[in-house]
Amino acid sequence: MNQNRSTIRQSNHPVAPYTASQPDERWLYLLMLLVPEAIFGWLLYSTPALRTLPKLLVITTLFGLHGALYLLAPRLPRWRGWQIHYAIVQATLIFAMLLVTSATPQPMILLLYASLAAQMVALFQGALRPAISAAALFLCIVVVDYVAFWGWSALIGFLLVTLPLTAFLMALVYLYLRQTHARQEAQQLLTALEAAHQQLAAYAERVEDLTLAAERQRLARELHDTLAQGLAGLLLQLEAVESHLERGNTVRAQGIIRQAMTRARRTLADARRAIDDLRNGDFLLDVNDNVGAEVERFCATTGLACHHELQAPARLPLALHETIVRTVGEGLANVARHAQARQVWVTLRQEAQGIVLVVRDDGIGFDPAATRGNGHYGLIGLAERAHHAGGTLDVAGAPGMGTTLTLRLPLPTPAVTNEQSVTKEQAYA
C-alpha cells in the first residue's frame, strides 16, 4: 500500500505538476499546429506577392520547419536546457518569417509568438512561472518587431488583440494539462485501489484459513479434554471394577461403578459446558474447588496418595480456569496410565508474576524430547491452551526420575476479574 501511495505522489513533481502522457501531448501539439497553418493559409490568400517564387518557396520552408518542430516537441528530453533551445529556434524561425513578410501591411505573423507562448506551458509541463516569463519575453519581442517593421501607429490596437489571444492560448493549454493530470491521477488511484482490494481479499482469505485452523485446534482440544479424557477415566474405572469382581470384592466394585456413573455425568456436563462456552462468553469460577475435585476423583480411582496445595484466587476467568483444570486432569490421567507412581503432588499458587500450577509424580519418568510428535495430543492440546491464555507449559522429566508438569499463566487484570459472575452450579448446568 505504501508503494502505491509513493507511486501516486511521484506524479506531483515540483517542476512539472501537470504532466501529460505522450499520446495526450501529441494531440495537444497537433491542435496548436492549427494556429501556424491558419496564419500560413491566410498570408498566402491575402498577399499575392507571397505566392510567387522565390518567396513562396522560402515561406513554405520556414512554416514547414516551424510545424515540424511542433511535432518534435513532445519527444524532446524533459530538460530545461532543451526547452530553452527549442524556444530560441522557434523564435528565430518566426523572425525569419517576419523578414520575408515585412513588406506586407499585415503583421499576423507576430501571432505565432502567442502560439509559441502556449507551447512553453506545455514544454514546462504546467509550471506557470517559467511559462509566464517566456510569454513576457515573447511579448517584448513582439513589441520590438512590430515597431521595427510597422512603426508605432497601430501598436496599441495590435496588442489589444495579441495579449488576450496569448492569455487565452496559455490558459487553454494549462487547463488541458490539468485535466489530463487529473485523469491520470484518477487512473493511478483506481489502480492502487484495485491492488489494495486484491491485497485485502488475500488477507481475508488468509484470516479465514487461520480462523478455521484455530477453530479445528480448539475443537480438537475440547474433544480430547472432555470426551476422550472422560472416556479414558471411565475405562480405568471399569478395569478396576473388573479386577475387583475377579477377586470377589463386589462392595468395592459397586463403589467404583457409582464413581464411574458420576464421572460419566460429569463428562456429559463438561461436553455441554464446552458447547456453552463456544456460544457464550467467559464465566468466573472457583478454580480451587474444581482442581480439588479432580484430585479427589484421581485418588478414589487409582488409590494413589495425592498431596495437594491449592491457593489460587477464588475466581478466575474461564480461559484461565479451563487451562488449569484441563492441565490437572491431563497430568493426573497421564500419571494413572503411564507413570507407575506411588505419590503425586499438585500445587496451585499465586506468585508475583502470575499463577503457577505444578503436577509432579515419583514414577518411572520419560524423556519429553523423545516423545514429541508421537501422538501425545493431550500435552499438545495443553500447550496450545497455555499459549492462547498467554502462558507457558513446561514438561520436565527423565527415565527413573519422575515427571513434573509446570503451567504458568499471567495474572488477570481487575477489569477481567470483575466481569459478570455466575455460580459454579450455573456454569456447569
C-alpha positions, 0 to 999 in steps of 0.5 A: 500500500505504501508503494502505491501511495509513493507511486501516486505522489511521484506524479506531483513533481515540483517542476512539472505538476501537470504532466501529460502522457505522450499520446495526450501531448501529441494531440495537444501539439497537433491542435496548436499546429492549427494556429501556424497553418491558419496564419500560413493559409491566410498570408498566402490568400491575402498577399499575392506577392507571397505566392510567387517564387522565390518567396513562396518557396522560402515561406513554405520552408520556414512554416514547414520547419516551424510545424515540424518542430511542433511535432518534435516537441513532445519527444524532446528530453524533459530538460530545461536546457532543451526547452530553452533551445527549442524556444530560441529556434522557434523564435528565430524561425518566426523572425525569419518569417517576419523578414520575408513578410515585412513588406506586407501591411499585415503583421499576423505573423507576430501571432505565432509568438502567442502560439509559441507562448502556449507551447512553453506551458506545455514544454514546462509541463504546467509550471506557470512561472517559467511559462509566464516569463517566456510569454513576457519575453515573447511579448517584448519581442513582439513589441520590438518587431512590430515597431521595427517593421510597422512603426508605432501607429497601430501598436496599441490596437495590435496588442489589444488583440495579441495579449488576450489571444496569448492569455487565452492560448496559455490558459487553454493549454494549462487547463488541458494539462490539468485535466489530463493530470487529473485523469491520470491521477484518477487512473493511478488511484483506481489502480492502487485501489484495485491492488489494495482490494486484491491485497485485502481479499488475500488477507481475508482469505488468509484470516479465514484459513487461520480462523478455521485452523484455530477453530479445528485446534480448539475443537480438537482440544475440547474433544480430547479434554472432555470426551476422550479424557472422560472416556479414558477415566471411565475405562480405568474405572471399569478395569478396576471394577473388573479386577475387583469382581475377579477377586470377589470384592463386589462392595468395592466394585459397586463403589467404583461403578457409582464413581464411574456413573458420576464421572460419566455425568460429569463428562456429559456436563463438561461436553455441554459446558464446552458447547456453552462456552463456544456460544457464550462468553467467559464465566468466573469460577472457583478454580480451587474447588474444581482442581480439588475435585479432580484430585479427589476423583484421581485418588478414589480411582487409582488409590494413589496418595495425592498431596495437594496445595491449592491457593489460587484466587477464588475466581478466575476467568474461564480461559484461565480456569479451563487451562488449569483444570484441563492441565490437572486432569491431563497430568493426573490421567497421564500419571494413572496410565503411564507413570507407575507412581506411588505419590503425586503432588499438585500445587496451585499458587499465586506468585508475583508474576502470575499463577503457577500450577505444578503436577509432579509424580515419583514414577518411572519418568520419560524423556519429553524430547523423545516423545514429541510428535508421537501422538501425545495430543493431550500435552499438545492440546495443553500447550496450545491452551497455555499459549492462547491464555498467554502462558507457558507449559513446561514438561520436565522429566527423565527415565527413573526420575519422575515427571513434573508438569509446570503451567504458568499463566499471567495474572488477570487484570481487575477489569477481567476479574470483575466481569459478570459472575455466575455460580459454579452450579450455573456454569456447569448446568 
